[in-house]
Each structure stands twice: as C-alpha cells, then as structure tokens.
C-alpha cells in the first residue's frame, strides 16, 4: 500500500529538486535565484568531482568525469546563463552537481546549492509569460513557474531546450519517407513545448495524419469534448491516436490520461506518451493510467514503428 509520501500516478503532482544560483547584482547586492528540476530526470546529486577538461569546448562546459563507467559532461549552469557569480565569502555557495538523465543521455549541471525536494501540483504551475532577464535563460527555457514560501517564485527549467541550444542534443524525427507506414484520420497532440509540437506534428503528418494540437492536459480534454460534440460516438473512428507529453502546466499527461481512461467516450482511443523522461519507471506509470505506449523524445527509430504497431494492433482486434 502506498503511503502519503509516495507520489501517486495520475495525482497531477510532481516532485522537484529545489536548487539555487546566486547572482552578483550591479549595485553589489546578491540575488538568490530559485529553480527546480523534475525529480524523475535526476539520477543523483553529488559533490564536485574531479573533472577532465575538454579542449576546444564552450567555456560553460567545465569538463567530463567518469560516473561508474559512463562519461558524463558537466555544465556550469550559471556560466551558461551569463550571470556574475559572487565570491563564496559573499554568498552561501555549496556547489553540487545534479546528474540528470533525459532523452537517454546523462548530463551534470553545476549549481550553487541543492536545497530540498518539493512536491507541487501542476495546477499551481503557470507557463512563463515574461522575459526572465538572466542572460540566455529566456521564457522558452522554462517549463513553468510557481510560488513558494515568502512569495518567492520558483522557475522550473526546460533542460531539453537548454541542452539543445548547447549543442549536446539534437531534437528531430527524420526518417526515410518511403519506410514510413501511412495512415489516415486525426491525432490529438498534447505538449506545452512549441518546438516538440512542431517536430512531432511534422512526423505525424508524414504518416498521413491530420494533427490537432493542445498545450496542456486541460486543453487536451477540452479538445476531446469539442471533437465529441462534432462526431459523437463516431469519434473513435475519426481520432486514431492521442500523443501526449507528461510534464505540462495546469494538468500533466498522467492526470489527463487517467481522466480519459475513465471516460467511456474516449477510453478506446489509443494514448501514447512521448516524453524526455527516460527513467526506468515511466513506462510502468504510463500503463497504470491506461497508456498503450511510451516513447522517449526524440527517437525516430521507435517513433514511427511503435505508433504503427499500436494502430495496426487496434485494427486487428
């Protein structure tokens, strides 16, 4: 039996590693930036390891180190953001390296302190609607914002966008068009990232689908209601697939999937998760809320084939 400390699938909650970056202001003051990373993307948090420099790399890539047989690049997040870091005598800096795992890659991020784990409802997270003014950290690099104690704002970082801009990961679903199986009908694509929607929309259109987009779970459910108003019980013949991200403001993919699976009008429409989270338990969590597949962004070798297999299996039932 799960206790209250266990994050339940479909609860519309996430757990964040709360970490800090300190910035020296032009007036000499110290600004403490509060940031978060989804625990599902964190392998571990360690003290600064001994690093081997990478000649010719960008200055924010501090080097590499061996983590139990895996070579991990380490990024100085503050340096990438272009902020002036105060001396350790001016701020309570306790450098840590957050080892992250997403898109099936490991990357370490140097932060100035790792404070705690926070459990937050996605309903309390809003999209970033402003420029942050922290060097390269604009709103496109933020999954969402939420208020914590003392009225402070915590920024949830979009690590995928950051890593892609650094050139450490390239997001695409390129494939041989002749090798892609073709279908017809509609797909509901739910993702808060405009970049991810563009990449996956183009891939789905290559498969022959008409794509309807939503930016979070709430909007995804709203789109389903609108489609049902148009097509009624024939919707399951028109809408072939729901492809959804997991991390989204207001309502995450797990919570949306649980609601869909519990609704007799929609539960027979196949749902597949497409997420950067590549931990060992995500597929299990997805099946628990009724998903028929789990894809790690952006693997073209599996994307087209898994979607085709799911739809063909549905037609053969």
Secondary structure, DSSP 8 states (H G I E B T S, - for coil): ---TTS--TTSSEEEEEEEEEEEE-TTS-EEEEEEEEEGGGEEEEEE----B--TTS-TTEEEEEEETTEEEEEEEHHHHHT-----TTTS----EEEEEEETTEEEEEEESEEEEEEEEEGGG-B---S---BTTB-GGGEEEEEE-GGG-EEEEE-HHHHHHHHTS--------GGGS----SEEEEE-S-HHHHHHHHHHHHHTT-EEEEESSHHHHHHHHHHHHHHHGGGHHHHEEEEEE-S--SSS-HHHHHHHHHT-TTTTTS-EEEEESB--TTHHHHHHHTT-SEEEETT-HHHHHHHHHHHHHHHHT-
